[in-house]
Amino acid sequence: MVHERQRTPRPPSGQAKAAYDPADETRGGGTHDPSDGGGERVAKALARAGVASRREVERLIAAGRVALNGQVLTTPAVKVEPGDILTVDGEVVDEREPARLFRYHKPAGLVTTHADPQNRPTVFQALPEGLPRLISVGRLDLNTEGLLLLTNDGELARALELPATGLQRRYRARAHGRITQDKLDTLKNGVTVEGVRYGPIEARIDKAREGPQGANVWISLTLSEGKNREVRRVLESLGLKVNRLIRLSYGPLALGTLDVGQIEEVGPRVLREQFAGFIAPENMPKGDRPAYNPPRRASAGAGRRSQAAADESAVVPEPKSAAKKTYKPGWAKPKAPARPHAAKGPRPVKGKPRSAADDRVIEARPGRAERAGAPKSAVGKSGGKPPAGKARTGPPRPGGPKRPGPRKPNRRG
């Protein structure tokens, strides 16, 4: 006789489904399958709602922090149906929304966790307001900075961080020590450090510098696993000590020009084109523009413009008329127009205007044309020598009068 599989009847509304009891199999002669019936597993429902990943949800259930319709769950083998009320730590979990993904430039000094037992500052405490509940895609340790992906979909986060997905992560590390490119090329075949096997890593030396305290080298690395402190441990096995580590890209998404501490949402079109295989069809976002617009940082020019507008709107008293400044007489007086063909007269005194008498003196002096028509004996070569036969007036020449001497013969004759 073939027995049909025993099915657990649906509990009344407002009550959680009964947990699996192994005695049901003996009583009914069949097997119990918790996956039978409609609805969605509680771990998957919370993961899609962005509460945590499936593994983290199982830990929350084991800690007694998850309740369904007022009853605390003790097992993840429970399904959530439409209309059920699911709470975590007493807070109602909202219905899942379309998948969203964010790029965040994590600074050094923040822990990638929601709650730190040591009360250190966390990434999620530093996020601005207006964001949904987010979880991280993988983690960056305390001193690592750079690109960190955040999402509201736990299933998407789990899919992106799995090594089987094959998404490459690019890092840039600054390390203290000396190394050669040939030694870095050995990482292409993978390496085992303290019993942990790490996959292939492509490493390239970008810059090496010798300083007073030793040698520093910048290295670019590309890997596809992203295990805990993988880059630091692999480079330490080669004799290098990493003192700065920056993640530049994660899969098709890059850090780009994102400022430190700034967050930016990835557009729905990019999610559909790049991550269609990791998002459920019913959870696929629609539209082309992201829903979150980060506040823009005011530039220096915008600050000056806003300050100028504020100054204009303020009541400013009328300026007082300043007294006219007095200058010395003749200061900055325009020069007289040049008269190139007129003879120079007596130079006027500085600050004194030219008089009509000065103009008459200039007109009385002979010009160049008059000197050209006058006889040479009367005017002379320079126009100022006295005529021949006229006694010279003035002081005697030095050395006394000129003595007569023999006449020089004419060279021509």
Secondary structure, 3 states (H helix, E strand, C coil): CCCCCCCCCCCCCCCCCCCCCCHHHHHHCCCCCCCCCCCEEHHHHHHHCCCCCHHHHHHHHHCCCEEECCEECCCCCCEECCCCCEEECCEECCCCCCCCEEEEEECCCCECCCCCCCCCCEHHHHCCCCCCCCEECCCCCCCEEEEEEEECCHHHHHHHHCHHHCCCEEEEEEEECCCCHHHHHHHHHCEEECCEEECCCEEEEEEEEEECCEEEEEEEEEECCCCCCHHHHHHHHCCCEEEEEEEEEECCEECCCCCCCCEEECCHHHHHHHCHHHCCHHHCCCCCCCCCCCCCCCCHHHHHHHHHHHHHHCCCCCCCCCCCCCCCCCCCCCCCCCCCCCCCCCCCCCCCCCCHHHHHHHHHCCCHHHHHHCCHHHHCCCCCCCCCCCCCCCCCCCCCCCCCCCCCCCCCC
